[in-house]
Amino acid sequence: MQYVGVTTGMNSLIRPALYGAHHDIVNLTRFGQPGREVYNVVGPICESADYLGHERLLPPTAEGDTLLIANAGAYGHAMSSWYKPARAGAGNPDLTRRGGK
């Protein structure tokens, strides 16, 4: 099993950790490429439950790729917290990075 670590986690989207909610995950950097490898998508919170997706079929994924975690919706925002923020903006869905800035 391979792991992909992302810069957000259960602090921003608790649903997968809390009750196993499924959110589609797409590698936008490699959009259109077929999924050929199975990954667990994990966050930086350093908790055993900090998974955003288990056994997801994605194209080969590398550092710097942008992943989309789909359908987080209003509950993603309402349920987010500042629990163990990994970096500035973690846990605050109002802060986003655009264009690598």
Rosetta blueprint (number, residue, H / E / L):
1 M L
2 Q E
3 Y E
4 V E
5 G E
6 V L
7 T L
8 T L
9 G L
10 M L
11 N L
12 S L
13 L L
14 I L
15 R H
16 P H
17 A H
18 L H
19 Y H
20 G L
21 A L
22 H L
23 H L
24 D L
25 I E
26 V E
27 N E
28 L H
29 T H
30 R H
31 F L
32 G L
33 Q L
34 P L
35 G L
36 R L
37 E E
38 V E
39 Y E
40 N E
41 V E
42 V E
43 G L
44 P L
45 I L
46 C L
47 E L
48 S L
49 A L
50 D L
51 Y E
52 L E
53 G E
54 H E
55 E E
56 R E
57 L E
58 L E
59 P L
60 P L
61 T L
62 A L
63 E L
64 G L
65 D L
66 T L
67 L E
68 L E
69 I E
70 A L
71 N L
72 A L
73 G H
74 A H
75 Y H
76 G H
77 H H
78 A H
79 M L
80 S L
81 S L
82 W L
83 Y L
84 K L
85 P L
86 A L
87 R L
88 A L
89 G L
90 A L
91 G L
92 N L
93 P L
94 D L
95 L L
96 T L
97 R L
98 R L
99 G L
100 G L
101 K L
